[in-house]
Amino acid sequence: MSANELAMTYAALILHDSGVEITAENLKKVASAANVQVKAYWPRLYERILAKNDIEKLVANVGTASAAVAAPAAAAPAAAPAAAAKPAAAAKKEEVKEEEEDTAQFDLFD
């Protein structure tokens, strides 16, 4: 993420949290108050994007996979029977790794 994108993201979050309308002008004001120079098209771009999307939904779905990522997985049902046996083996490996992690004696300050 570029510095311009980051500045506009933080500006939008600040405006939203303050209950102020997210407009290009308000985004510019927040950025200039923070002494951040952004390219002229960023505030207008963010205004358009956030006018079409609910910012609370965007924040709530930050860690979720998008539908575009899930679509290829759904398109390969023929590989499912062969892959069904693999999760059991992977689960055993994960359990072993967890046990090894629990027995490790590591102290950051020693």
C-alpha positions as CSV (number, residue, x, y, z in Angstrom):
1,M,0.0,0.0,0.0
2,S,1.4,3.4,-1.0
3,A,1.7,6.3,1.4
4,N,-1.1,8.1,-0.5
5,E,-3.4,5.1,-0.1
6,L,-2.5,4.8,3.6
7,A,-3.1,8.5,4.2
8,M,-6.5,8.4,2.5
9,T,-7.5,5.2,4.4
10,Y,-6.6,6.7,7.8
11,A,-8.3,10.0,6.8
12,A,-11.5,8.1,5.9
13,L,-11.4,6.2,9.1
14,I,-11.0,9.4,11.1
15,L,-13.9,11.1,9.3
16,H,-16.1,8.0,9.8
17,D,-15.2,7.7,13.4
18,S,-16.0,11.4,13.9
19,G,-19.3,11.1,12.2
20,V,-18.3,13.6,9.4
21,E,-19.3,13.0,5.8
22,I,-16.5,11.4,3.8
23,T,-16.0,13.8,0.9
24,A,-12.9,14.6,-1.2
25,E,-12.7,18.0,0.4
26,N,-12.8,16.5,4.0
27,L,-10.2,13.9,3.0
28,K,-7.9,16.6,1.7
29,K,-8.4,18.6,5.0
30,V,-7.5,15.7,7.2
31,A,-4.4,14.9,5.1
32,S,-3.3,18.5,5.0
33,A,-3.8,18.7,8.8
34,A,-1.5,15.8,9.2
35,N,1.1,17.4,6.9
36,V,0.7,14.6,4.3
37,Q,0.9,15.5,0.6
38,V,-1.3,13.2,-1.5
39,K,-1.8,13.2,-5.3
40,A,-4.9,15.1,-6.4
41,Y,-6.8,12.1,-7.6
42,W,-6.7,10.1,-4.3
43,P,-9.4,12.0,-2.3
44,R,-11.9,11.9,-5.2
45,L,-11.2,8.2,-5.7
46,Y,-11.7,7.4,-2.1
47,E,-14.9,9.5,-2.0
48,R,-16.3,7.5,-4.9
49,I,-15.4,4.1,-3.5
50,L,-16.7,4.9,-0.1
51,A,-20.0,6.4,-1.5
52,K,-20.7,2.9,-3.0
53,N,-19.5,0.8,-0.1
54,D,-20.4,0.9,3.6
55,I,-17.1,1.6,5.5
56,E,-18.2,-0.5,8.5
57,K,-18.7,-3.5,6.3
58,L,-15.3,-2.9,4.7
59,V,-13.6,-2.8,8.1
60,A,-15.5,-5.8,9.4
61,N,-14.5,-7.9,6.3
62,V,-10.8,-7.0,6.3
63,G,-9.6,-10.6,7.0
64,T,-12.1,-12.5,5.0
65,A,-11.5,-14.1,1.6
66,S,-13.2,-12.5,-1.3
67,A,-15.5,-14.3,-3.7
68,A,-13.0,-14.1,-6.5
69,V,-10.5,-16.2,-4.4
70,A,-13.2,-18.7,-3.4
71,A,-14.5,-19.2,-7.0
72,P,-11.5,-21.3,-8.2
73,A,-11.8,-23.6,-5.2
74,A,-15.5,-24.2,-5.9
75,A,-14.7,-25.0,-9.6
76,A,-12.6,-28.0,-8.7
77,P,-15.0,-30.5,-7.1
78,A,-13.4,-33.5,-9.0
79,A,-10.2,-33.1,-6.9
80,A,-12.2,-33.2,-3.7
81,P,-12.1,-37.1,-3.1
82,A,-8.4,-37.2,-3.5
83,A,-7.9,-34.2,-1.2
84,A,-10.3,-35.6,1.4
85,A,-7.6,-38.0,2.7
86,K,-5.0,-35.2,3.1
87,P,-6.7,-33.2,5.9
88,A,-6.5,-36.1,8.3
89,A,-2.7,-36.3,7.8
90,A,-2.3,-32.6,8.0
91,A,-4.3,-32.5,11.3
92,K,-1.8,-35.0,12.8
93,K,1.1,-33.0,11.7
94,E,-0.4,-29.8,13.2
95,E,-1.0,-31.6,16.5
96,V,2.7,-32.7,16.6
97,K,3.9,-29.2,15.8
98,E,1.7,-27.8,18.6
99,E,3.1,-30.2,21.1
100,E,6.6,-29.3,20.1
101,E,5.9,-25.6,20.5
102,D,4.5,-26.2,24.0
103,T,7.7,-27.9,25.1
104,A,10.0,-25.3,23.8
105,Q,11.6,-23.2,26.5
106,F,12.3,-19.8,25.0
107,D,12.7,-16.7,27.0
108,L,13.2,-13.4,25.1
109,F,15.2,-11.9,27.9
110,D,17.7,-14.6,28.7
